Structure formats: C-alpha cells, structure tokens
C-alpha cells in the first residue's frame, strides 16, 4: 500500500477547497502538526518530537486548517542535497490528510512556502525531493514551476530503497 494519492491528472480542477486556511505554524501547533504527520504512518505520539524540531528549526513552516483542525503542512530549510555539498533550500515536507487531497491544499501550501522563501532569498534556487512513484506530487511541483534535475536512489539523506527519488529545482 502506498500513502501517495492515486495518479489522476485531471482530478484537481473539479474540487478546489478555498475554505482551508493556510498560516505560519506557531509553538502551540505541535500536536496538530504531529497528527498530520501521522497520516503517513505511525502514532501521533511518535511524531511529537519531530514536529517540535520542525517548529524550532525550519525557516518557513506552514500549516493548513479546516474549521480549526490541522489538515496539512509544508516547510523549507537549508540542507545538503548531496553529501559534503553546501546546504541549499530544500522543501522539508508536504503532506495533506487523505480525505482532503485533490482540493488544491498542497498547491497553496507549497506556493506559500515558495513565496515566503523568495521574499528572503530571491536569487536562490529551491529544491524538492520526491519519490518517483508519487506522480501526483511531481506533477504539482512542475505545475508550480519546478523542473526535474536528476534521479537517484538517495538525495538529501533520503534512501529510496527499492525505488528512485526525483530531484526538482525551482528557479
């Protein structure tokens, strides 16, 4: 079983949900962020420490809420894509709860992170690493202006065992 959304390239346009609020994460959002992270596997408690670290360390971290309930997140940080390379801007995660996927939330989150980063680092490229099997996410990134720059079994310390990672660049 995959936690990736089924690949349906024409599905997005029919169900946009503008009622979802996108805002910067605050220190009190640890539990909500951990709950969204848990949709990809594991219990909420298992993600609590990672959610706290993201809040403390990420340069930009946005959360999506529907009726006050967290339903997605996206962030960015400086990180080395290749061993011993200088850190680059790297999308640190993009997740939307399964029941609200295909409603434009991921696009709004990612666009928000790109806009915030461009404001503070206008001439620096932004990278994202995606599992090659996650065709919907690759399409979303490309629709927002990312271009593919490489494929490998490992990027940014992420080992795509049994698969391939796709490195995308914005700018």
Secondary structure, DSSP 8 states (H G I E B T S, - for coil): --SS----TTSGGG---TTSEEEE--GGGHHHHHHHHGGGSS-HHHHHHHHHHHHHH-SEEEEEEETTEEEEEEEEEEE-SSTT---EEEEEEEEE-GGG-SSSHHHHHHHHHHHHHHHH-TTS-EEEEEETT-HHHHHHHHHTTEEEEEEESEETTEE-TTS-EEEEEE-
